[in-house]
Amino acid sequence: MNQKKTILLVDDEKDLSEELGIRLKASGYSVLVAYNGPKGIERAMQEKPDLILLDVIMPKMNGYQVCHDLKNDPKTKSIPVILLTAKTQESDKTWGKECGADEYITKPYEIYSLLSKIKALLEGKKK
């Protein structure tokens, strides 16, 4: 891999975002951060990341809405989205699929499992 893949991390929990950002950078990714849904959409449109990690429970706009908007916009619909959330009910996972998420991972998550899903989605993205 000669070009770093860019991951947009959208989460309102700054500590968690920083910690995850460090892990992603250590794994060779370039990381962008947004702390709310509208900012996440704006950064996705401007920066065109290779993948988006998206929290569900956020102020202003929840992750389901953000994912739905991104997946219904021609400029961002091909970007893989992983919902990363504390919401563990089957109905939450169903909502995740319905809004277009490529993966649904519940917190607390295992970092190596998350990294492996990220890698699989990025390698599967041959567009």
Residue pairs with C-beta under 8 A, 6 or more apart in sequence:
1 28
4 28
4 29
4 30
5 28
5 29
5 30
5 50
5 51
5 122
6 29
6 30
6 31
6 32
6 47
6 49
6 50
6 51
7 24
7 29
7 30
7 31
7 32
7 49
7 50
7 51
7 52
7 53
7 118
8 32
8 33
8 34
8 40
8 43
8 44
8 47
8 49
8 51
8 52
8 53
9 17
9 20
9 21
9 24
9 31
9 32
9 33
9 34
9 52
9 53
10 33
10 34
10 35
10 36
10 37
10 39
10 40
10 43
10 52
10 53
10 54
10 55
10 58
10 63
10 66
11 17
11 20
11 33
11 35
11 53
11 54
11 55
11 58
11 84
12 35
12 36
12 55
12 57
12 58
12 59
13 55
14 35
17 33
17 35
20 53
21 31
21 33
23 111
23 115
24 31
24 118
25 31
27 115
29 118
32 43
32 47
32 49
34 40
34 42
34 43
36 58
36 59
36 60
36 61
37 58
37 60
37 61
37 62
37 63
37 65
37 66
38 60
38 61
40 52
40 54
40 66
41 61
41 66
41 69
41 70
41 76
43 49
44 52
44 70
44 76
44 79
45 73
45 75
45 76
48 75
48 76
48 79
49 79
50 79
50 80
50 122
50 125
51 79
51 80
51 81
51 82
51 118
51 121
51 122
51 125
52 70
52 79
52 80
52 81
52 82
53 82
53 84
53 118
54 63
54 66
54 67
54 81
54 82
54 83
54 84
54 101
55 63
55 83
55 84
55 85
56 62
56 63
56 64
56 83
56 84
56 85
56 86
56 87
56 92
56 96
57 63
57 85
57 86
57 87
58 66
63 83
63 85
64 83
64 95
64 96
64 99
65 99
67 81
67 83
67 96
67 99
67 100
67 101
68 99
68 100
70 76
70 77
70 79
70 81
70 100
71 77
71 81
71 99
71 100
72 100
77 100
78 125
78 127
80 102
80 103
80 121
80 122
80 124
80 125
81 100
81 101
81 102
81 103
82 101
82 102
82 103
82 104
82 105
82 114
82 117
82 118
82 121
83 96
83 101
83 103
83 104
83 105
84 105
84 107
84 109
84 114
85 92
85 96
85 104
85 105
85 106
85 107
86 106
86 107
87 106
88 106
92 104
93 104
96 104
97 104
102 121
103 117
103 121
105 113
105 114
105 117
